[in-house]
Amino acid sequence: MASFENIVKSVSRRDVFWGYAASTVNVGAGLLLLPVIVRYQSAADVGLWFVFVALASLAQLLDLGFQPTVARNCAYLFAGAEKLTREGLPDAERPIGGVSTESLLQLVDAAKLIYLLISIVAALVLVVGGAIYVDSLLVPTQDRELTLIAWVIFATGYVISLYYGYLNGLLQGRGDVTQANKVVLITRGSFIVLGAATVILGYGLLGLGIASLFSALLGRVAAFLFFRAHATFALSTHPSSPISSRFKLIGLLWGNASKLAIAQVGGFLVLRGSVLLASSMLGLVVAASYSLTVSVLSALSNMSLVLCQTRMPLMSALQVKNDSKTLGLIYGETIVIAGLVYAAGFCVTLAFGNQLFLALGSQTTLIAVWPMVVLGVIYFLEMNHALSALFITTINQVPFVRAALLSGLAFIGLSFVLLEPLGLWGLIVAQGLVQLAYNNWKWPLMASRILKKSIPALYLSGIRSSLKRWG
């Protein structure tokens, strides 16, 4: 059985390596496949591919915030919590390494039921609703029937991945961060390889759909095997928990999960809504260039958050143990490394990004330098406040839900106002102004107050800790 010591191991270099490897392939649909897609697909199909990716991200919204909630509560149990709470930190009633089998079994069974219900809704929303939207964007030169078949197959792969998402949450929560990252690596890695091969062979969007379905099945088999390797107690030696217990726990988890879900809707409106707006109002060709840039910057942001995501089980467990000193060092180190990773990646992209795409024969390039610089700064600030928000959830509270939703709605409204007079700049200015007004400064400030250290002090301790650990 995994223990608190397993969670502590998530700070090891090996786990961080697997975290970055998983993040690298996880952006495959948005970045690593782009050189192949932009070379072998028309500009219209490239634009439609970005629509596929944006719509598929709805699957993450339909997760309703349960995966991080399951992972966090699982970490609480392995840190010694006897019973879970709706909000706030549970008491550590057991010694380190002692886990309440009854509570853990209830969590596993509740998670399985949650994801069954979610996947049914996802199938209806993505397969049916997504097909209607894709059909509305098609131009006469595109094969309508083949494109819709490609979307349905592509969306089915995402529904399958969504159904088994509870396994990733449980793996992360019990400290098996490396195994969780290997699942991502297997899933997205196989998608990149098969997707690239089918596009090169001329199957286009249909080939990408088939790759999505195959990789989802392969990844879920891997997740189940990793889960069984150290969780046979929950699968065979103990009976399933009563259905009434499952729904009771679902109600408890729903408190903060629902808040995360609403916050994710706000994030979707800001980050992915801009892609859909560009496709609808600026045309697929202009949208392709903008979406290419957004995909690159989103990939850099995701890479920057890897260390924080890897350490989430550890930080959650330390909250239960009330070890504020260690928490401050870990958080400070995390924000420093995240900033360095993003800055380095952005400078490389700005200097060599277009040259790379042109060398590969791409028909689509990044947006112009100055709009990209401004957008790069916006994404840096968003990455920074997202990191702070992740940390805040370790105390089992989600205070940013209203701000996230209002920001998303404000972005959509302001974009409609600015798109006609400013064009592409309208999307960029709208996003920057909305986030700068509140989110960019509010959540880093709250995180510093939780740790009772100023932001400069956190950065200073982070630099010292980083040099000591990684130097």
VOGU-379399 format. One record per residue (C-alpha): x, y negated, z. Coordinates in steps of 0.5 Angstrom, whole numbers, padded with zeros to 4 digits, always signed. Example, Ala and Ser with C-alpha at 12.3 -4.5 7.8 and 13.67 -1.06 7.14 Angstrom:
2
+0025+0009+0016 +0027+0002+0014 
This chain:
471
+0000+0000+0000 +0002-0007-0002 +0004-0012+0004 +0006-0019+0006 +0013-0017+0004 +0011-0016-0003 +0008-0023-0003 +0014-0026-0001 +0018-0022-0006 +0014-0027-0011 +0020-0032-0010 +0025-0027-0013 +0029-0029-0020 +0026-0023-0023 +0019-0024-0022 +0020-0031-0024 +0023-0029-0030 +0017-0024-0032 +0013-0030-0030 +0016-0034-0036 +0016-0028-0041 +0009-0027-0040 +0007-0035-0040 +0012-0035-0047 +0007-0030-0050 +0001-0032-0047 +0001-0038-0051 +0002-0034-0057 -0005-0036-0060 -0003-0043-0059 +0004-0043-0061 +0008-0037-0063 +0004-0035-0068 +0003-0042-0071 +0010-0041-0076 +0006-0035-0079 -0001-0038-0079 +0001-0045-0082 +0005-0042-0088 +0000-0037-0090 -0006-0040-0089 -0009-0046-0092 -0010-0053-0088 -0018-0051-0087 -0016-0044-0085 -0011-0047-0080 -0016-0052-0077 -0021-0046-0077 -0016-0042-0073 -0016-0048-0068 -0023-0048-0067 -0023-0040-0066 -0018-0041-0060 -0022-0047-0057 -0028-0043-0057 -0025-0037-0054 -0022-0041-0048 -0030-0041-0046 -0028-0034-0044 -0024-0038-0039 -0030-0042-0037 -0034-0036-0036 -0030-0033-0031 -0033-0038-0027 -0027-0039-0022 -0027-0032-0020 -0020-0030-0022 -0016-0035-0018 -0021-0034-0012 -0021-0026-0012 -0013-0027-0012 -0013-0032-0006 -0018-0028-0002 -0014-0022-0003 -0007-0025-0001 -0011-0028+0005 -0012-0020+0007 -0005-0018+0006 -0003-0024+0010 -0007-0021+0016 -0014-0024+0015 -0019-0019+0018 -0025-0023+0015 -0026-0027+0009 -0029-0034+0010 -0033-0038+0005 -0029-0045+0006 -0023-0046+0010 -0017-0041+0012 -0019-0035+0016 -0015-0033+0022 -0009-0028+0021 -0012-0023+0026 -0007-0017+0024 +0000-0016+0024 +0004-0018+0018 +0003-0012+0013 -0004-0010+0016 -0009-0010+0012 -0017-0009+0013 -0018-0003+0008 -0026-0004+0009 -0025-0012+0007 -0021-0010+0001 -0025-0005-0001 -0031-0009-0001 -0027-0015-0005 -0025-0010-0010 -0032-0007-0011 -0035-0014-0011 -0030-0017-0016 -0032-0011-0021 -0039-0013-0021 -0038-0020-0022 -0034-0019-0028 -0039-0014-0031 -0045-0020-0030 -0040-0025-0033 -0038-0021-0039 -0045-0020-0041 -0046-0027-0041 -0040-0028-0045 -0042-0023-0050 -0048-0027-0052 -0045-0034-0051 -0038-0033-0055 -0041-0028-0061 -0048-0031-0062 -0047-0038-0060 -0040-0038-0063 -0042-0035-0070 -0047-0041-0071 -0042-0046-0069 -0036-0043-0074 -0041-0043-0079 -0043-0050-0079 -0036-0052-0080 -0034-0048-0086 -0033-0051-0093 -0035-0048-0100 -0028-0045-0101 -0028-0041-0095 -0031-0034-0095 -0037-0034-0090 -0039-0027-0089 -0031-0025-0088 -0030-0031-0083 -0036-0029-0079 -0034-0022-0078 -0027-0024-0076 -0030-0029-0071 -0034-0023-0068 -0028-0019-0068 -0024-0024-0065 -0029-0026-0059 -0030-0019-0058 -0023-0018-0056 -0024-0024-0051 -0030-0021-0048 -0026-0014-0046 -0021-0018-0043 -0026-0022-0039 -0029-0016-0036 -0023-0013-0034 -0020-0020-0031 -0021-0018-0024 -0015-0013-0024 -0011-0019-0026 -0013-0023-0020 -0013-0017-0015 -0006-0015-0018 -0003-0022-0016 -0007-0023-0010 -0003-0017-0007 +0003-0019-0009 +0004-0015-0015 +0006-0021-0019 +0011-0018-0024 +0006-0012-0026 +0000-0018-0027 +0005-0021-0032 +0007-0015-0035 +0000-0014-0037 +0000-0021-0040 +0006-0019-0044 +0003-0013-0046 -0003-0016-0048 -0001-0022-0052 +0006-0019-0054 +0002-0014-0058 -0003-0019-0061 +0003-0024-0063 +0006-0018-0067 +0000-0015-0070 -0003-0022-0071 +0003-0024-0075 +0004-0018-0079 -0004-0018-0081 -0003-0025-0083 +0003-0024-0087 +0000-0018-0091 -0006-0023-0093 -0012-0021-0088 -0012-0028-0085 -0017-0029-0080 -0020-0022-0080 -0013-0020-0079 -0012-0024-0073 -0019-0022-0070 -0017-0015-0071 -0011-0016-0067 -0015-0020-0061 -0019-0013-0061 -0013-0008-0061 -0009-0012-0056 -0015-0013-0051 -0016-0006-0051 -0008-0004-0050 -0008-0010-0044 -0013-0007-0040 -0011+0000-0040 -0004-0003-0038 -0008-0007-0032 -0012-0001-0030 -0005+0004-0030 -0002-0001-0026 -0008-0002-0021 -0008+0005-0020 -0001+0006-0018 -0002+0003-0011 -0009+0002-0010 -0012+0010-0011 -0014+0009-0004 -0020+0004-0006 -0021+0008-0012 -0022+0015-0010 -0020+0016-0002 -0026+0012+0000 -0033+0011-0002 -0036+0005-0006 -0038-0001-0001 -0046-0001-0001 -0049-0006-0006 -0052-0010-0001 -0045-0012+0002 -0042-0013-0005 -0047-0019-0006 -0046-0021+0000 -0039-0022-0001 -0040-0025-0008 -0044-0030-0005 -0039-0032+0000 -0034-0032-0006 -0038-0036-0010 -0038-0042-0006 -0031-0044-0008 -0031-0040-0015 -0037-0045-0017 -0033-0051-0015 -0027-0048-0019 -0032-0047-0025 -0035-0054-0025 -0028-0057-0025 -0026-0052-0031 -0031-0055-0035 -0029-0062-0034 -0022-0059-0036 -0025-0056-0042 -0028-0062-0044 -0022-0066-0044 -0017-0061-0046 -0021-0057-0051 -0026-0062-0053 -0021-0067-0056 -0020-0061-0061 -0027-0060-0063 -0029-0067-0063 -0023-0068-0068 -0025-0062-0072 -0032-0065-0073 -0031-0072-0074 -0024-0073-0077 -0024-0067-0081 -0021-0060-0081 -0014-0063-0084 -0013-0068-0079 -0016-0064-0074 -0010-0059-0076 -0005-0063-0074 -0007-0066-0068 -0009-0059-0066 -0002-0057-0067 +0001-0062-0063 -0004-0061-0057 -0002-0053-0058 +0005-0055-0057 +0004-0060-0051 -0001-0055-0048 +0004-0049-0048 +0009-0054-0045 +0005-0055-0039 +0003-0048-0038 +0010-0046-0038 +0012-0052-0033 +0006-0049-0028 +0009-0042-0029 +0013-0042-0022 +0007-0045-0018 +0002-0040-0021 +0008-0034-0019 +0008-0037-0012 +0001-0038-0011 +0000-0031-0007 +0006-0033-0003 +0003-0040-0001 -0004-0038+0000 -0001-0033+0005 +0004-0038+0008 -0002-0042+0010 -0006-0037+0014 +0001-0036+0017 +0001-0044+0018 +0008-0044+0016 +0008-0052+0014 +0016-0052+0014 +0017-0047+0009 +0011-0049+0005 +0014-0056+0004 +0020-0053+0001 +0017-0049-0004 +0012-0054-0006 +0018-0059-0007 +0022-0054-0011 +0016-0052-0015 +0014-0060-0017 +0021-0061-0019 +0022-0055-0023 +0016-0056-0027 +0018-0063-0029 +0025-0061-0031 +0022-0055-0035 +0016-0060-0039 +0021-0066-0040 +0026-0061-0043 +0021-0058-0048 +0018-0064-0050 +0025-0067-0052 +0026-0061-0056 +0020-0061-0059 +0020-0069-0061 +0027-0068-0064 +0026-0062-0068 +0019-0060-0068 +0017-0062-0075 +0024-0060-0078 +0022-0053-0075 +0015-0053-0078 +0017-0056-0085 +0023-0051-0085 +0018-0045-0085 +0014-0048-0090 +0008-0051-0086 +0003-0055-0089 +0001-0058-0083 +0006-0062-0078 +0006-0065-0072 +0002-0072-0071 +0007-0078-0072 +0012-0080-0067 +0009-0086-0062 +0002-0082-0062 +0006-0076-0060 +0010-0080-0055 +0004-0083-0051 +0000-0076-0051 +0007-0072-0049 +0007-0077-0043 -0001-0076-0042 +0000-0068-0042 +0006-0069-0037 +0002-0073-0032 -0004-0068-0033 +0001-0062-0031 +0003-0066-0025 -0004-0067-0022 -0006-0060-0024 +0000-0057-0020 -0002-0061-0014 -0009-0058-0015 -0007-0051-0015 -0003-0052-0009 -0010-0055-0005 -0014-0049-0007 -0009-0045-0002 -0013-0048+0004 -0019-0045+0001 -0022-0052-0001 -0024-0055-0008 -0025-0062-0007 -0023-0064-0014 -0030-0061-0017 -0034-0068-0018 -0028-0072-0021 -0026-0066-0026 -0033-0066-0029 -0034-0074-0029 -0027-0074-0032 -0029-0069-0038 -0036-0073-0039 -0033-0080-0039 -0027-0077-0044 -0033-0075-0049 -0037-0081-0048 -0031-0086-0049 -0028-0082-0055 -0035-0083-0058 -0034-0090-0057 -0026-0090-0059 -0026-0085-0065 -0029-0090-0070 -0025-0096-0069 -0019-0093-0067 -0019-0086-0071 -0014-0081-0068 -0011-0086-0063 -0018-0086-0060 -0018-0079-0057 -0011-0080-0054 -0013-0087-0051 -0019-0084-0048 -0016-0078-0045 -0010-0082-0042 -0015-0088-0039 -0020-0083-0036 -0014-0079-0033 -0010-0085-0030 -0016-0088-0027 -0016-0082-0022 -0014-0075-0023 -0007-0077-0024 -0005-0080-0017 -0011-0077-0013 -0009-0070-0012 -0001-0071-0012 -0003-0076-0006 -0007-0071-0003 -0002-0065-0003 +0003-0069+0000 -0002-0071+0006 -0003-0064+0007 +0004-0062+0008 +0005-0069+0012 +0011-0071+0007 +0011-0077+0003 +0012-0075-0005 +0019-0078-0005 +0021-0074+0001 +0018-0067-0003 +0022-0069-0009 +0028-0070-0005 +0027-0063-0001 +0025-0060-0008 +0032-0062-0011 +0036-0060-0005 +0032-0053-0005 +0033-0052-0012 +0040-0053-0012 +0041-0048-0006 +0036-0043-0009 +0038-0043-0017 +0045-0047-0017 
